[in-house]
Amino acid sequence: MLYVINLIKNIALALLSVLDFAMLGRAILSWIDPMGDGPLASFLYAITEPIILPFRKLFQKLNWFAGSPLDMPFFFAMISIIILQTLLEVLL
């Protein structure tokens, strides 16, 4: 049973790491190609936007960071991924 739990933990950590790198790639690509016209940008947006969208909707609903030039939902999504990774590593 411990083997199965460890396997699930490692798969979840691997997926979160891939998502973490995709978020980082999206951030870097937004500086290089702000319009996001290429296939790599489309791929990164398709992977990362489902994670960012709930934060974006929440912030729009509560009118948080409305005038901020930074993409705050992106930062909160990134922090959430890091917290999940840390919790998985520590608790399991």
C-alpha positions, 0 to 999 in steps of 0.5 A, a space after each residue: 500500500 505504501 508503494 501505491 501511495 508513493 507512486 501517486 505522490 511521485 506522479 503528482 509531483 512530476 505533473 506539478 513540476 511540468 506545470 511549474 515549468 510551463 508557467 515559467 515558460 509562459 512568463 518568459 515567453 510573454 516578455 519575448 513574444 507579448 502577442 503570443 502568436 506562435 504554436 509554443 505560446 498556444 501550447 503553453 496557454 492551453 496548459 496553464 490557463 485552466 490553472 490561472 482562470 479560477 484566480 482570474 475570475 475570483 479577482 475580477 469578481 472581487 475587483 482585486 488588483 484591477 489597476 495592477 500592471 502585473 498579472 496577479 492571478 498568474 502569480 497566485 496560481 504559481 504560488 499555489 502550485 509551489 505550495 501544493 508541491 511543498 505539501 506533497 513532499 512534506 505530508 506524504 
